Amino acid sequence: MTSSWWRAGHLHRWHDARLNGTRFVWGPATGFLVGPDLHPPMAGAAQLGAVAYDFGADHVDVTFTEIDGLREFWIDHVVHEVYPPRSKAG
C-alpha cells in the first residue's frame, strides 16, 4: 500500500479526508453526540453510525453506515450529570 491511513473514534464525529497522502477516518459515535457548545469547531459530521473497512491487497475501502434503531442523544443536555463540575482546590 503506497499511502498511509489513520483512524480514530473518540471525537464522536464521522469524517473521511485525505491530506498529503494520508487518509484520516474518524469513526462516528454509536452512543451519543456532542454539540458545538462543548467542543471547538471541527471537521466532520455529528452523526451516529459505524464504519466498515474492506482491506484489499493495495487499497482500503471505507464505508459509512447508518445503524437502524440508534437514536440521537446529545450529551449537552446532561453533561453536568455525566461529568459533574469539580470543586476548586482551596
C-alpha positions in Angstrom: 0.0 0.0 0.0 1.6 3.3 -1.1 -0.4 5.7 1.1 -0.9 5.7 4.8 -4.1 6.0 6.8 -5.1 6.8 10.3 -8.4 6.2 12.1 -10.0 7.3 15.4 -13.3 7.1 17.0 -13.1 9.3 20.1 -14.3 12.6 18.5 -18.0 11.5 18.2 -17.9 12.7 14.6 -17.8 11.0 11.1 -15.1 12.3 8.9 -13.2 10.9 5.9 -10.4 13.1 4.4 -7.0 12.9 2.7 -4.1 15.2 3.4 -0.6 14.9 2.0 -1.1 11.2 1.0 -2.6 10.2 4.4 -6.2 9.2 4.7 -7.8 10.3 8.0 -11.0 8.4 9.1 -12.9 9.4 12.2 -15.4 6.7 13.2 -18.8 8.1 14.2 -20.3 7.7 17.6 -22.9 5.0 18.5 -23.8 6.2 21.9 -24.2 10.0 22.0 -23.4 13.1 20.1 -21.6 16.3 21.3 -23.0 19.7 20.4 -20.9 22.7 19.2 -21.0 24.4 22.6 -19.0 21.5 24.2 -16.1 21.3 21.7 -14.4 23.7 19.3 -15.5 23.9 15.7 -14.0 21.0 13.7 -14.4 19.0 10.6 -16.8 16.1 10.3 -20.4 15.5 11.0 -22.1 14.9 14.3 -23.8 11.7 13.1 -24.4 8.3 14.6 -23.3 5.2 12.7 -20.5 2.8 12.0 -17.5 2.5 9.6 -16.8 -0.6 7.6 -13.3 -1.2 6.3 -12.6 -3.5 3.4 -8.9 -4.2 3.1 -7.6 -5.1 -0.4 -4.1 -6.0 -1.5 -3.3 -2.4 -2.4 -6.2 -0.3 -1.0 -8.7 0.2 1.8 -12.3 0.9 1.1 -14.1 2.9 3.8 -17.9 3.0 4.0 -20.1 4.9 6.5 -23.2 3.0 7.5 -26.2 4.2 9.5 -27.4 1.7 12.1 -31.2 1.2 12.4 -32.5 1.8 15.8 -29.9 4.3 17.0 -31.5 7.4 18.4 -29.7 10.7 18.6 -28.8 11.6 22.1 -27.0 14.9 22.7 -24.8 14.8 25.8 -25.1 18.6 26.1 -28.4 18.3 27.9 -27.0 16.1 30.7 -23.2 16.8 30.7 -23.4 18.2 34.2 -24.7 14.8 35.4 -22.2 12.7 33.5 -19.2 14.9 34.2 -20.1 16.9 37.4 -18.2 20.1 37.9 -15.2 19.7 40.1 -14.8 21.9 43.2 -11.8 24.1 43.2 -9.0 23.1 45.5 -8.6 25.5 48.3 
